[in-house]
Amino acid sequence: MEDKIIVCKDCGNEFTFSVSEQEFYHEKQFSDPVRCKACRDAKKARNNTRSY
C-alpha cells in the first residue's frame, strides 16, 4: 500500500491520504475521505452551529 493523493470535493485542492490513515479507515470500515482536513473541519463547524 502507498500514500494516495485525493482531490478535495469542496475546495479542489489535493491532499495526501497516508498509509497509516488508510489502515485506520480500513480497520474502522470507513470510506476514503472526499474532503481535506480544513474542509472537513469547516463542515463540522457549520453542522455544529445549526439550531434545532
Backbone as a printed PyTorch tensor [residue, N CA C, xyz], in Angstrom:
tensor([[[  0.8580,  -1.1790,   0.0000],
         [  0.0000,   0.0000,   0.0000],
         [  0.9030,   1.2400,   0.0000]],

        [[  0.4330,   2.3110,  -0.6240],
         [  1.1820,   3.5630,  -0.6230],
         [  0.2330,   4.7360,  -0.4270]],

        [[  0.8210,   5.9090,  -0.1360],
         [  0.0110,   7.1160,   0.0550],
         [ -0.8250,   7.3730,  -1.1990]],

        [[ -2.0460,   7.8840,  -0.9940],
         [ -2.9190,   8.2590,  -2.1020],
         [ -3.0360,   9.7760,  -2.1270]],

        [[ -3.0970,  10.3340,  -3.3250],
         [ -3.3830,  11.7540,  -3.4870],
         [ -4.8590,  11.8560,  -3.8660]],

        [[ -5.6190,  12.6200,  -3.0870],
         [ -7.0550,  12.7640,  -3.3030],
         [ -7.3520,  14.2460,  -3.5330]],

        [[ -8.2770,  14.5310,  -4.4380],
         [ -8.7080,  15.9040,  -4.6940],
         [ -9.9470,  16.1750,  -3.8400]],

        [[ -9.8850,  17.2430,  -3.0500],
         [-10.9840,  17.6090,  -2.1510],
         [-12.2390,  17.9610,  -2.9470]],

        [[-13.3480,  17.4030,  -2.5150],
         [-14.6590,  17.6200,  -3.1480],
         [-15.1040,  19.0800,  -3.0440]],

        [[-14.7210,  19.7740,  -1.9680],
         [-15.1810,  21.1410,  -1.7460],
         [-14.2540,  22.1950,  -2.3580]],

        [[-12.9650,  22.1490,  -2.0140],
         [-12.0630,  23.2270,  -2.4440],
         [-11.2390,  22.8820,  -3.6790]],

        [[-11.1760,  21.6010,  -4.0360],
         [-10.4340,  21.1920,  -5.2220],
         [ -8.9360,  21.0340,  -5.0120]],

        [[ -8.4550,  21.2750,  -3.7980],
         [ -7.0340,  21.0950,  -3.5120],
         [ -6.7250,  19.6190,  -3.3150]],

        [[ -5.4940,  19.2440,  -3.6340],
         [ -5.0610,  17.8630,  -3.4130],
         [ -4.5980,  17.7100,  -1.9730]],

        [[ -4.8380,  16.5210,  -1.4100],
         [ -4.3070,  16.2030,  -0.0910],
         [ -3.8630,  14.7530,  -0.0830]],

        [[ -2.9610,  14.4270,   0.8230],
         [ -2.4020,  13.0810,   0.9120],
         [ -3.1760,  12.2600,   1.9230]],

        [[ -3.5690,  11.0750,   1.4980],
         [ -4.2210,  10.0890,   2.3700],
         [ -3.1480,   9.0470,   2.6560]],

        [[ -2.4870,   9.1890,   3.8150],
         [ -1.3100,   8.3780,   4.1210],
         [ -1.6660,   6.9090,   4.3510]],

        [[ -0.6510,   6.0700,   4.2860],
         [ -0.8350,   4.6360,   4.5050],
         [ -1.4230,   4.3880,   5.8890]],

        [[ -0.9140,   5.0960,   6.9090],
         [ -1.4310,   4.8740,   8.2690],
         [ -2.8970,   5.3030,   8.3670]],

        [[ -3.2650,   6.3940,   7.6870],
         [ -4.6680,   6.8140,   7.6720],
         [ -5.5260,   5.7850,   6.9430]],

        [[ -5.0250,   5.2470,   5.8350],
         [ -5.7640,   4.2300,   5.0810],
         [ -6.0050,   2.9910,   5.9420]],

        [[ -4.9820,   2.5790,   6.6930],
         [ -5.1180,   1.4140,   7.5630],
         [ -6.1710,   1.6700,   8.6450]],

        [[ -6.1510,   2.8770,   9.2340],
         [ -7.1320,   3.2340,  10.2580],
         [ -8.5440,   3.2140,   9.6750]],

        [[ -8.7390,   3.8600,   8.5120],
         [-10.0540,   3.9020,   7.8780],
         [-10.5380,   2.4850,   7.5510]],

        [[ -9.6320,   1.6430,   7.0550],
         [ -9.9990,   0.2640,   6.7120],
         [-10.4060,  -0.5040,   7.9710]],

        [[ -9.6360,  -0.3270,   9.0490],
         [ -9.9230,  -1.0110,  10.3140],
         [-11.3020,  -0.6230,  10.8470]],

        [[-11.6580,   0.6540,  10.7220],
         [-12.9480,   1.1560,  11.2070],
         [-14.0610,   0.9880,  10.1710]],

        [[-13.7030,   0.4830,   8.9920],
         [-14.6410,   0.2780,   7.8760],
         [-15.2600,   1.5980,   7.4070]],

        [[-14.4310,   2.6520,   7.4030],
         [-14.8390,   3.9550,   6.8820],
         [-14.5480,   4.0010,   5.3840]],

        [[-15.2840,   4.8330,   4.6630],
         [-14.9750,   5.1090,   3.2600],
         [-13.7880,   6.0650,   3.2070]],

        [[-13.0830,   6.0810,   2.0680],
         [-11.9970,   7.0390,   1.9010],
         [-12.5520,   8.4550,   2.0020]],

        [[-11.7740,   9.3930,   2.5560],
         [-12.2590,  10.7670,   2.6810],
         [-12.4270,  11.4280,   1.3100]],

        [[-13.3490,  12.3640,   1.2170],
         [-13.5620,  13.1140,  -0.0260],
         [-13.2360,  14.5910,   0.1730]],

        [[-12.9700,  15.0070,   1.4250],
         [-12.6260,  16.4020,   1.7380],
         [-11.2990,  16.4400,   2.4850]],

        [[-10.5590,  17.5420,   2.2860],
         [ -9.3150,  17.7410,   3.0330],
         [ -9.6600,  18.0680,   4.4910]],

        [[ -8.6620,  18.0550,   5.3430],
         [ -8.9020,  18.2890,   6.7700],
         [ -9.5480,  19.6450,   7.0170]],

        [[ -9.0860,  20.6820,   6.3290],
         [ -9.6450,  22.0290,   6.5330],
         [-11.1290,  22.0540,   6.1670]],

        [[-11.5010,  21.4300,   5.0660],
         [-12.9030,  21.4160,   4.6440],
         [-13.7480,  20.5160,   5.5530]],

        [[-13.1820,  19.4010,   6.0320],
         [-13.9130,  18.5510,   6.9870],
         [-14.1940,  19.3240,   8.2620]],

        [[-13.1730,  20.0400,   8.7600],
         [-13.3470,  20.8350,   9.9830],
         [-14.3880,  21.9320,   9.7790]],

        [[-14.3480,  22.5990,   8.6180],
         [-15.3170,  23.6650,   8.3320],
         [-16.7280,  23.0960,   8.2580]],

        [[-16.8880,  21.9340,   7.6490],
         [-18.2110,  21.3050,   7.5400],
         [-18.7380,  20.9340,   8.9300]],

        [[-17.8510,  20.3780,   9.7750],
         [-18.2580,  20.0390,  11.1470],
         [-18.6870,  21.2930,  11.8980]],

        [[-17.9500,  22.4020,  11.7270],
         [-18.2760,  23.6390,  12.4180],
         [-19.6440,  24.1490,  11.9570]],

        [[-19.9090,  24.0960,  10.6480],
         [-21.2080,  24.5330,  10.1370],
         [-22.3300,  23.6590,  10.7040]],

        [[-22.0990,  22.3500,  10.7620],
         [-23.1180,  21.4370,  11.2670],
         [-23.3680,  21.6230,  12.7650]],

        [[-22.3450,  22.0210,  13.4890],
         [-22.4900,  22.2000,  14.9400],
         [-23.1920,  23.4980,  15.3110]],

        [[-23.3410,  24.4240,  14.3580],
         [-23.9760,  25.7020,  14.6830],
         [-25.4600,  25.7240,  14.2810]],

        [[-25.9530,  24.6320,  13.7520],
         [-27.3640,  24.5740,  13.3750],
         [-28.2310,  24.6130,  14.6290]],

        [[-29.3630,  25.3180,  14.5410],
         [-30.2980,  25.3230,  15.6570],
         [-31.3950,  24.2960,  15.3760]],

        [[-31.8240,  23.6260,  16.4170],
         [-32.8150,  22.5530,  16.2410],
         [-34.1530,  22.9570,  16.7810]]])
